[in-house]
Amino acid sequence: MKAARYLGKWILILIPLSAFVGAAVAFFIWSLKLATAYRIDHPWMLFLLPIIGVAIAWSYRAFSKDAEKGNNLIMDEIHHPGGGVPGKMAPLVYAGTILTHLFGGSAGREGTAVQIGGSISALWGKLLKLNDREMRILLISGVAAGFGAVFGTPLAGAIFALEVLVIGRIQYDAIVPALLASILADVTATALGSGHAAYSILFQEQTTIFDSHIRIDLFLMAKIIIACAGFGLAAYLFGEMTHRIKDLSNKYIKNPYLIPIVGGILVIGISFLYGNYDYNGLGVYSYRDGGVSILSSFEEGGANAFSWLQKLGLTAVTLGTGFKGGEVTPLFFVGSTLGNALGELMNAPIDLFAGLGFIAVFAAATNTPLACTIMGVELFGSDNILYYAIACFVAYYFSGHNGIYSSQKVGTPKLFDYSHDIEKKLGDIRKKEMLKRKKKKGGNGI
């Protein structure tokens, strides 16, 4: 009876919340598609990106400076309830992300969906006068709802919301509410016409070992492990480069409104250096013949050897200088194009390696290998699940104590000699490492 009452209570709480989050995410995806289409038809809008960056920076400083912490603020509130998640976060991040994409910045959408889910959850929790423990569960559920709805991966959304909080540790007290919220939000978003890109891996393993029912090719597995070391290092480079650009901007540019101006000018310059707009925006689809995109990377010749680095650099500049959006879809782009390149180099199945890079770089950058393995099943099917797991966990290992979320804590260190990092945030660990390097060099630079 006690379990039934608990479940019934959360169903009543989560149905309206999930419906609202799902509808908000569907509206966000629809708006993003319109903004992207308009930008493609009006490429000159890229030149206004520096001005738009100033407007985004002003809006956050004028209405809710705390909201600028984004996903990290939600994670801090889940770890240690304090000032709460501001209700203004949802409209601010929505507007900031749409404007970033409309005017040619390179960003994603996961961060926006998660912040929309967290912000709406916080408002709903305050209205219901929930206690700290219940609010924590509700925030986790909001994160799961936003993530599950924006990617169409409800199971991965629920696991992600639990796994992303602490590296190497999952607390299952919120698993049922998170799963319910993610499923309901995804159903709502889908019912409202929130379409998702359809990915497919045609490769099917035929080799078995000693007549085992598990199909696996040891030679191909060795290639995958080598490639996944590259996936993990690419994730490390993405996180480090984004953080470093932000640090350098704050150190050397004292006027906060000048930072997005410099960032916008750099995005314009880099785009013209590339000679096309393949790396602006989400990058899921290609809007020109022969263009590079996430979908094209699943085909032979669908990306060049440096496509992953081009997207990585442009996204790091965009997000590191204050523009809004998520990191995950750009990470998908980085991973799938790197997988394409490594597949060709190693004479391996291109679509399989693109799919593995897709989920493995994301797993390494967010330290969520279990969620990303499940995401692989939800997006690509279950035929190659063993390869998904190998890719995500190996890449996760090679990314070290690094990631895109500075408020993520270390629960179980990845290496046996890193026990001193337990319960510390990745942001604090990074600052400590920077101070060590600074003392060794004897300088004052970052």
N, C-alpha and C positions, 0 to 999 in steps of 0.2 A: 504493500500500500504506500509506503514511504517513497519508493522509487517511482510509482505511478503518479503520485502527487507532484513530485519533483519534475518529472517529464511533462505533465500537464501544465504546470506553471510556466515552464520555459516555452512550451508550444504557444501558449497565449501571449507571452511576451514577444516571441520571435516572429509570429505570422505578420503582424503589421509592420514591424521593423524591417523584415526581409523584403516585404512587398515594396516598401518605400525605397529601400536601398537598391533593389533590382530595377525599379522604375527610374530612379535617378541615374543609375549606371547606363541604362538603355538610352536615356536622353543624352547622356554624355557621349556615348559611342556614336549616336546619330549626329550630334553636333560636330564631333571630330571628323566624321566622314564628309560633312558639308564644308568644314574649314579646309580639309586637305584638298578636296576637289576644287575649291575656289582658288587656293594657292597655286595649284597646278596650272589653272587657266590664266592666272595673273602672276607670273614669276617676278615681276617688278616689285611685288610686295616685300620681298626679301630685304630690300634697301631700307625699309621702315623698321626692321627688327630692333636696332638700337633704341629707337624712340619708344617702342612697345616695351622694351626691357625696363626703361625708366618708369613707365606707367605701372608695370607689375610690381616693381620695388616700392613705389610710392603707396600702392594700395595695401600692401602688407604692413608697411610702417604706419599707415594712417588708421587702419581698421583692426589689425590684430598681429602684432609683431611675433607673438608666441607661435602663431599658426605657421610661420615660416620654417619652423623645425620639422614640419611635415610628419612623415612616418615615425621619425625618432621621438616626437612628442607623444604619439599614441603609445609607443613601446615603453616610454618612461612612465606613463600613467598606468600601464598594466603592471609594470614592475613595482612602482611605488606611487599610489594615488596621491595627488597633490592638488595643483591648481585646476586640473580638469582639462578636457579637450574643448577648445572654443567652438561654439556653433558656427562662427564665421568662417571656420576653416574650409567647409564644403564649398560655399560660393566663391571664395577667394582662389582655391586651387583649381576649381572648375574654369573660372575665367582666365586664370594665368596659363593653364595648359592649353586651352583653346587658342588663346592669343599667340602662345609660343609656336604652335603648329601652323596657325593661319599665316604667320609671317616668316616661316621657314626654319625655325629652330629644330634641332634633332633631339627628340625626347620620346618618352613612351607614354603609357596610360595607366599602368598598374598603380603607381603612387597616388594618382588622382582618385582612382576607384577605392583604394584602401582608405584614403583620408576622408572621402565622402562617407564610406561605411562607418569609420570611427567617429566622425563628427555627428552623424545622425544618431548613432548608438549612444553617445554621450548625452545628447539632448533628451533622448527617450528615457535613459536611465535617471536623469534628474527629474523628469516629469513623474516617473514611477516611484521616486525616492528610494532607490535601491541602495543597499549598503556597499561598502568597499569591495567585498568579495564578489557580490553579485554584479557590481559595475565592471570589475575586471573580466568576468565571464562574458558580459555583454559587449565590452570593447573587443575582445577576441572574436566574438561572433560577428561583430560588424566588419572586422578585417576580413574574416572568412567570406562573408557575404559579398563584399566589394571585389575581392580577388576572384572568387568563383564565378561571379556574374560577368566580369569584364573579359575573362578568357574562356568561359564556357567549360570550366573544369571544376565542378563542385567538390569532388573528393580531394583533389589536390589543394583546393582553396582552404578546406577545413584543416588538413594536415599542415599546410604552410602557416596558418595563423597560430598554430601551437608550436611548430618547430622553429620558427624564425626568432622567437623571443630569447632563447638560450641555446647556444651551440652545444650539441651533444646531449640534449636533455629535452624530453617532452613531458609536460604535465597534462594528464588525461582528464582532469576535472572538468574541462570545458569542451571535451570532444563531442559529446552529443549535441549541445547547443550550437557549437560551431558547424557541425555537419548539417544540422537542420537549417541553420541560417544560410549556409552556402547553397544548399539544394533549392530552397525556396526562392532565394534571390536570383539564382540562375534560371529557374523556371519562369519567374516573373519577367526577367530581361528578355528571355527567348520569346515568350508570349507577346511581348511588345515589339518584336521584330528586330531584336539585337542579334544580327547575324555575325558569325565568326568565320575566319578563313579556314578552309578545309585542307589539312596537310595529310600526306600519305607517304608511307615507306613501302615500296613494292618488294624490296628485298625480303626473302624468306630463307632462313637457314635450313639446310638439308643435312648437315653433318651431325652425327651423334658419336658419343664416346662409349665404347663397350656396351652398345645396344641400350644405352640409357634413354629414357623418354624425354630427357632435356636435350635439345638440339644446340650444339655449340661447336665451333671450330676453334681449336686452340691457336692456330696461326693467326686467324682473324682477331681473336681475343687479345693476342700480343700486340697487334697493330692498334687496337682500340685503346689499350693501356698507354701506349706511347703517345697516341693522339690526345688522350685525356690529360696527360701531364701538360700538354700545350693548352688545353681548354682551361685548366686550373690557373696557369700562369697568365693567360689572357684576362681571366676574371680578376686576378690580382692587379694586373696593369690597369684595368678599367677603374677599379676602386681607388687605387693609389693615385692615378692621374686626375680623377675627378676631385678627390680630397686636396691634392697638391695645388691644383688650379684655384680652388676656393681659398686655401690658405695664403697663397701668394697674392691673390686679388685683395684680400682683406688686409694684408700686411703693407702692400705698396700703394694701394689706391685708397686714400683716406675718405674720399667722398663716396658714400654708398651708391649714389645714383650714377656715378661714373663707371662703376664696375660693369653693369649690363650694357653700357654704351661700348666699352672696350670689347666685351664679349660678343656683342652683336656685330661689330666691325670685323672681328676675327672670324665669325661664322660666315659672313659675306665673302671675305677674302679666301677662306678655305674652300668654300663652295665653288668659287670661280677657278681656284687652283685645280680642283677635281675636274672641272669642265662639264659637270652635269649636276642634276638635283637628286640623284639616286639616294644620297645619304642624308637628305633633309627629311624631317617628319618621321613617321613611324617606320616606313620601309617595308611594310608587309607585302604590298603590291608594287609592281613596276609600272610607271606611267609613260614609258617610251619603249620602242622596239630595241631589244638588246640590253635593256636596263638591268641593274642588279637589285634584287629584293630578297626577302626571306623565301618566298615561294620559288623564285628562280634558282636559288642555291641548292634546291633538291634535284636539279637537273645538271647533267654534264655540261660544263662551259657556262654555267649560270652565275659565276662569280670569278673575279680574278684573284691572284695570289695575295693581294693586299686589301681586298674589299673590307675584311674584318677590321683592319687597322684604321682604314679611312672612316668607317662608321664609329669606331671607338673614339678616335680623336675628336671628331665633330661633336659627338654626344658629350664627351667630357668637358669640352669648352662651353657648350650650351648650358649644361646643368651646373657646372662649376662657377659660372658667372651670374647665377641667380634666376635663370629662366625655369619655368615649371613644367612638370610632367614626370613620368616614371622612368626607371632605368631598365625595366625588365624587357620590354619589346626591343629596345636597342641591343640588349644582351642576347636576345634571340637572334637578331641579325648578325651580331659579332660571332656567335657560336655556330650558326648554320653556314655562314660564308667561310669561316675558318675550317669547319668540317668538310666543306666542299673542296677547299684547297688541299687539305691533308689527305682526303680520299683519293684525289687525283695523284698526289705525290706518292702515296703508298699502294696505288693500284688496288684500292678497296672500293666497296659499293658506295657510290656518291650519295644516294638518298639516305642510306643508313648513317653514314658519317655526318651528313648535314643535320639529321634528326638528333643524333647523339650530341653534336655540338650545341644544338638548340637548347636542350635541357641541361647539359653538363656545365656550360658556362654560367647559366642561371643558378644552378645548384651551388657552384663554387663561389659566386659573388654574393649569394644570400645565405650560404651555409645551411641549405635546406635540401639535402640529397634525397631524403625519403619522399618529400612532397614532389620533387621533380621527377623521380622515378615513376610515381603515380601519374603525374602529368603526361609523361611519355605514353603511358597506356591509354589515357583518356584522349590524347591527340592523335596518336599514331597506331593504336591497336596493341594487343598484348603479345603478338608473335615473337617480338625481340626483347621481351621484358628483362631477360638476363643481361643482355648487352646494355640496356638502359641503366640497370642497377650498377653494373661495373663502371660505366661512364660517369654517372653522377657521384658515386662514392670516391672514385679515384681523383676526379677533378676537385672535389671538396677537400680532399687531403692535401692536394698540391697548392691550394690557394692560401694555406696558412691561416694565422689568426688575423684575417683581413676580411673586409666586406663593405658593402655599400651602405649598411645601416650602422652608424656609430653607436647607437644605444643598445645594440645587440650584446648580450653578455656571454661569457665563456662558462659553460657548465662542466663539460668534459673536454680537456685539452686534446688537440689532434696529435700532439707529440708528447711522449712520456716526460720530457724534461721541461714542460711548460706549465707545471702545477701552480706557479706563482701568478698565472693569469686567471685562475678560477674566480668566478663571480665579478670579474672586472669587465667594464664595457670596452668594446673594440676601439671607441674613440679615445679612451684613456690609455689603452695599450699603445695606440699609435702615437700619442703625444709623448709617452715615455720613451718609445723607440727613437723618436725624432730628437729628443733631448740628449739621448746617448750618442747619437750620430753627431749632434752639434758639439758635444764636449770633445769627442774624438778629433773632430776637424779643428776645434778651437775657434770656430767662427760664429757669426750671428745669423747666418741664413737659415732658411727653413729646409 
